[in-house]
Amino acid sequence: MKVSTSKDNNLKTASLFIERAKLSEAEIIVLPEMFNTPYTKSHMINYAEEGQGKAYKFLKENSKGIILIGGSIPEKDGENIYNTTFAFENGIEIGKYRKINLFDVDYDKICFQESGFITPGENTTVIKTSLGKIGLAICFDLRFPDLFQKMEEENPFLYIVPAAFNNVSGPAHYKLLARSRGLDTQSFIALCSPASDLNAEYCPYGHSLITDPWGNVLSEMDETEGIVLQNIDKEYVNQIRCELPIKKKLIK
């Protein structure tokens, strides 16, 4: 989805996409990183919500009948603001993840210091759903295999990563990193990005995609708005782990 400067409009847009995905019988629905706010310092600070705010209640309500991974939102906790993913199943919060590795870069006309206003999280998160265990990460976390290695102890079959890469690092590394983490973990990897907006202060790359445990790209969008639907076979995880036994754990 394309993210606007209006939080209310972003929630309306997200609701429409969720309903469309539900009509297509999606069981797990994923929203982009910072789906309710532009990816800028001023907006993330102004739109940060403490406790169970408007975006939280929106995710809770719209998760009825599905598993909903709420992209990420700016979450306020005391004096701190976190880049946080909330996960719900059928109206119940089943976990949250606060982004650990913050986006601090200065290269090729892209300068962004997320740590200047976002506090890093401290703990990895693997959620237990009715469909199995799912590991959560956010965007820049993709570059840190050790984070995924920690989550591997709980043996997820799928890792979901809301990720707003830019138009420099996106073409270079977005697909490569998804395939790499899929090979590392021998699991499915799903990345969800906001749609591109060339008029925005920060323009996302788009190209939401899903890779499999063999490193194949199963589905990839372009830079525009839309929905990608992909069936995931958990038994394929076990097949790959048996055929290429770099791991001892199978999905139960």
ChimeraX attribute file (.defattr): number of C-alpha atoms within 10 A of each C-alpha:
attribute: neighborCount
match mode: 1-to-1
recipient: residues
	/A:1	22
	/A:2	21
	/A:3	25
	/A:4	16
	/A:5	13
	/A:6	14
	/A:7	18
	/A:8	14
	/A:9	14
	/A:10	21
	/A:11	19
	/A:12	14
	/A:13	17
	/A:14	23
	/A:15	15
	/A:16	13
	/A:17	19
	/A:18	21
	/A:19	14
	/A:20	14
	/A:21	18
	/A:22	16
	/A:23	9
	/A:24	10
	/A:25	11
	/A:26	17
	/A:27	14
	/A:28	18
	/A:29	20
	/A:30	23
	/A:31	24
	/A:32	29
	/A:33	29
	/A:34	25
	/A:35	29
	/A:36	31
	/A:37	26
	/A:38	25
	/A:39	22
	/A:40	14
	/A:41	14
	/A:42	11
	/A:43	16
	/A:44	23
	/A:45	18
	/A:46	10
	/A:47	18
	/A:48	20
	/A:49	19
	/A:50	15
	/A:51	11
	/A:52	11
	/A:53	12
	/A:54	14
	/A:55	24
	/A:56	19
	/A:57	13
	/A:58	17
	/A:59	24
	/A:60	21
	/A:61	14
	/A:62	20
	/A:63	24
	/A:64	14
	/A:65	14
	/A:66	19
	/A:67	24
	/A:68	26
	/A:69	25
	/A:70	29
	/A:71	29
	/A:72	30
	/A:73	25
	/A:74	28
	/A:75	26
	/A:76	21
	/A:77	13
	/A:78	8
	/A:79	6
	/A:80	15
	/A:81	22
	/A:82	26
	/A:83	25
	/A:84	24
	/A:85	27
	/A:86	22
	/A:87	26
	/A:88	25
	/A:89	23
	/A:90	15
	/A:91	19
	/A:92	15
	/A:93	17
	/A:94	17
	/A:95	17
	/A:96	20
	/A:97	23
	/A:98	25
	/A:99	25
	/A:100	20
	/A:101	21
	/A:102	21
	/A:103	18
	/A:104	13
	/A:105	12
	/A:106	10
	/A:107	9
	/A:108	8
	/A:109	8
	/A:110	13
	/A:111	11
	/A:112	16
	/A:113	13
	/A:114	18
	/A:115	13
	/A:116	11
	/A:117	14
	/A:118	21
	/A:119	20
	/A:120	18
	/A:121	16
	/A:122	11
	/A:123	14
	/A:124	17
	/A:125	19
	/A:126	24
	/A:127	18
	/A:128	15
	/A:129	15
	/A:130	8
	/A:131	11
	/A:132	14
	/A:133	17
	/A:134	21
	/A:135	22
	/A:136	28
	/A:137	28
	/A:138	26
	/A:139	22
	/A:140	18
	/A:141	19
	/A:142	21
	/A:143	16
	/A:144	12
	/A:145	14
	/A:146	11
	/A:147	17
	/A:148	22
	/A:149	14
	/A:150	14
	/A:151	20
	/A:152	19
	/A:153	10
	/A:154	16
	/A:155	20
	/A:156	25
	/A:157	27
	/A:158	25
	/A:159	23
	/A:160	20
	/A:161	29
	/A:162	27
	/A:163	30
	/A:164	29
	/A:165	24
	/A:166	18
	/A:167	18
	/A:168	15
	/A:169	13
	/A:170	18
	/A:171	14
	/A:172	11
	/A:173	14
	/A:174	25
	/A:175	20
	/A:176	14
	/A:177	17
	/A:178	26
	/A:179	23
	/A:180	19
	/A:181	24
	/A:182	25
	/A:183	19
	/A:184	18
	/A:185	25
	/A:186	28
	/A:187	29
	/A:188	30
	/A:189	28
	/A:190	25
	/A:191	29
	/A:192	28
	/A:193	30
	/A:194	30
	/A:195	24
	/A:196	23
	/A:197	17
	/A:198	11
	/A:199	7
	/A:200	14
	/A:201	10
	/A:202	18
	/A:203	18
	/A:204	26
	/A:205	25
	/A:206	30
	/A:207	26
	/A:208	28
	/A:209	22
	/A:210	27
	/A:211	25
	/A:212	25
	/A:213	26
	/A:214	20
	/A:215	21
	/A:216	15
	/A:217	19
	/A:218	15
	/A:219	15
	/A:220	17
	/A:221	17
	/A:222	13
	/A:223	19
	/A:224	16
	/A:225	18
	/A:226	15
	/A:227	16
	/A:228	14
	/A:229	16
	/A:230	12
	/A:231	8
	/A:232	15
	/A:233	11
	/A:234	19
	/A:235	13
	/A:236	18
	/A:237	22
	/A:238	22
	/A:239	15
	/A:240	19
	/A:241	21
	/A:242	14
	/A:243	8
	/A:244	11
	/A:245	12
	/A:246	12
	/A:247	14
	/A:248	8
	/A:249	14
	/A:250	16
	/A:251	16
	/A:252	9
